[in-house]
Amino acid sequence: MSSQKPLRVVVAGLGNMGRSHALAYHTNPGFEIAALVNRSDVPLPEGLSGYGIRRSFEDALREEKPDVAAIATYSDSHADYAVRAFEAGCHVFVEKPLATTVADAKRVVAAAKANGRKLVIGYILRHHPSWVRLIAEARKLGGPYVFRMNLNQQSSGHTWGTHKQLMQTTSPIVDCGVHYLD
């Protein structure tokens, strides 16, 4: 067992991905949740129900002084949140996409370098064993002559509201299609 102190993390965004990351941090002894941040109250799964939800990412950074910021908000806030976290001295994990423009992505990378912090982007499929195998098998077929993308994610009710809001900030081609275009 390591005697090293757990890394304190602020998790911003408590949608599907944010809750998933928060649960992972909650159960990993290498991390301690310093704060959960979301713009509204959301139901928290068992394991997270003991944490309060804060509204202000900036206040959480200033008051909690975390080691890590995990950003799983809507895409149009990724760059600003990441830069603020770097300026507060945090390492940053950010869900894909890193930013919604190339200029913002470059701004995030520059902030990471300027503050000597690590940047990790949640782009996991490239490294998932089944995806690696799929790519290897597809390459054996030769170059693509026809490309068709069919994303079968279905939603209704509250989930549809969330997906409509997501589409206001990120095209589905950027949000999920990047895996297929990769």
C-alpha positions in Angstrom: 0.0 0.0 0.0 1.3 3.4 -1.0 1.9 6.0 1.7 1.5 8.7 -0.9 -1.4 11.1 -0.4 -4.3 10.7 -2.7 -4.7 13.3 -5.5 -7.5 15.7 -4.8 -9.8 16.1 -7.8 -12.6 18.4 -8.7 -15.1 16.9 -11.2 -17.0 19.4 -13.4 -20.0 18.1 -15.2 -22.2 15.4 -13.8 -23.9 14.0 -16.9 -23.2 10.4 -18.0 -19.5 10.7 -18.4 -19.0 13.0 -15.4 -20.8 10.7 -13.0 -18.8 7.8 -14.4 -15.5 9.6 -13.8 -16.6 10.7 -10.3 -17.5 7.2 -9.4 -14.1 6.0 -10.6 -12.3 8.6 -8.5 -14.5 7.8 -5.5 -13.5 4.1 -5.6 -9.9 4.6 -6.5 -7.7 5.0 -3.4 -5.3 7.1 -5.3 -7.9 9.9 -5.5 -10.0 12.0 -3.2 -13.0 14.0 -4.5 -12.5 17.6 -3.4 -15.7 18.8 -5.1 -18.4 17.9 -7.6 -19.5 20.8 -9.8 -22.6 21.0 -12.0 -24.7 23.9 -13.1 -27.9 22.2 -11.7 -28.9 19.6 -9.2 -28.8 16.1 -10.6 -29.5 12.8 -8.9 -26.2 11.1 -7.8 -25.7 7.4 -7.8 -24.9 5.4 -4.7 -21.4 6.2 -3.7 -21.6 9.9 -4.7 -24.8 10.8 -2.7 -22.7 12.0 0.2 -21.1 14.7 -1.8 -22.7 18.1 -2.3 -22.9 19.7 -5.8 -21.3 23.0 -6.2 -22.3 25.5 -8.9 -19.0 27.3 -9.5 -16.0 25.6 -11.0 -13.8 28.7 -10.2 -14.8 28.7 -6.6 -14.1 25.0 -6.3 -10.6 25.5 -7.8 -9.9 28.5 -5.5 -11.3 27.0 -2.3 -10.4 23.4 -2.6 -7.0 23.8 -4.3 -7.2 20.4 -6.0 -4.4 18.5 -7.7 -6.5 17.4 -10.7 -9.5 18.8 -12.5 -11.7 16.4 -14.4 -13.8 18.2 -17.0 -16.9 16.5 -18.4 -19.0 19.5 -19.2 -20.5 20.5 -22.5 -17.8 20.8 -25.2 -18.1 24.6 -25.5 -16.7 25.0 -21.9 -13.8 22.6 -22.1 -11.2 25.0 -23.2 -12.0 27.7 -20.7 -12.4 25.3 -17.8 -9.1 23.6 -18.7 -7.2 26.9 -18.9 -8.6 28.0 -15.5 -7.6 24.7 -14.0 -4.1 24.9 -15.3 -3.8 28.5 -14.0 -5.0 27.1 -10.6 -2.1 24.6 -10.7 -4.1 21.5 -11.6 -3.4 18.7 -13.9 -6.3 18.3 -16.3 -8.4 15.4 -17.6 -10.9 16.6 -20.2 -13.5 14.6 -22.1 -13.3 14.8 -25.9 -13.2 17.1 -27.7 -10.5 19.1 -26.1 -12.1 22.3 -27.6 -14.5 23.3 -30.2 -12.0 25.3 -32.3 -8.3 24.7 -33.2 -7.5 28.1 -31.7 -9.0 27.0 -28.3 -7.2 23.7 -28.4 -3.9 25.5 -28.9 -4.8 27.8 -26.1 -5.3 24.8 -23.8 -2.0 23.2 -24.8 -0.2 26.5 -24.3 -1.7 26.8 -20.8 -0.6 23.3 -19.9 2.9 24.0 -21.0 3.1 27.4 -19.4 2.0 26.0 -16.0 4.0 22.7 -16.2 0.9 20.5 -15.9 -0.3 17.4 -17.6 -3.2 17.2 -20.0 -5.1 14.0 -20.7 -8.0 13.9 -23.2 -10.6 11.2 -22.7 -10.2 9.6 -26.1 -10.2 6.0 -25.0 -11.4 3.9 -28.0 -8.1 4.3 -29.8 -6.6 2.2 -27.0 -9.4 -0.2 -26.3 -8.4 -3.8 -27.2 -11.6 -4.4 -29.2 -11.2 -1.1 -31.1 -7.6 -1.8 -31.9 -8.6 -5.2 -33.3 -11.4 -3.7 -35.4 -9.0 -1.2 -36.9 -6.4 -3.9 -37.6 -9.0 -6.1 -39.4 -10.4 -3.1 -41.3 -7.0 -2.2 -42.6 -6.6 -5.6 -44.1 -9.6 -4.9 -46.3 -7.8 -2.0 -48.1 -8.7 1.6 -48.5 -12.3 2.8 -47.9 -14.3 3.1 -51.0 -17.6 4.0 -49.3 -17.8 5.4 -45.8 -21.1 5.4 -43.9 -21.5 6.4 -40.3 -24.6 5.1 -38.4 -24.7 6.1 -34.8 -27.4 4.1 -33.0 -27.6 6.1 -29.8 -31.3 6.5 -29.0 -32.9 8.9 -26.6 -36.2 10.1 -25.3 -37.6 12.1 -22.4 -35.0 13.7 -20.2 -32.2 12.1 -22.2 -33.4 13.7 -25.4 -33.3 17.1 -23.7 -29.7 16.4 -22.8 -28.8 15.3 -26.3 -30.5 18.3 -27.8 -28.5 20.6 -25.5 -25.3 18.7 -26.4 -26.0 19.3 -30.1 -26.1 23.0 -29.4 -22.5 22.9 -28.5 -21.0 20.0 -30.4 -22.0 18.2 -33.6 -22.6 14.4 -33.1 -19.8 13.9 -35.7 -17.4 15.6 -33.3 -18.8 14.1 -30.1 -19.0 10.5 -31.2 -18.1 10.4 -34.9 -14.5 11.2 -34.2 -14.1 7.5 -33.1 -15.3 6.3 -36.5 -13.3 8.9 -38.5 -10.2 8.1 -36.5 
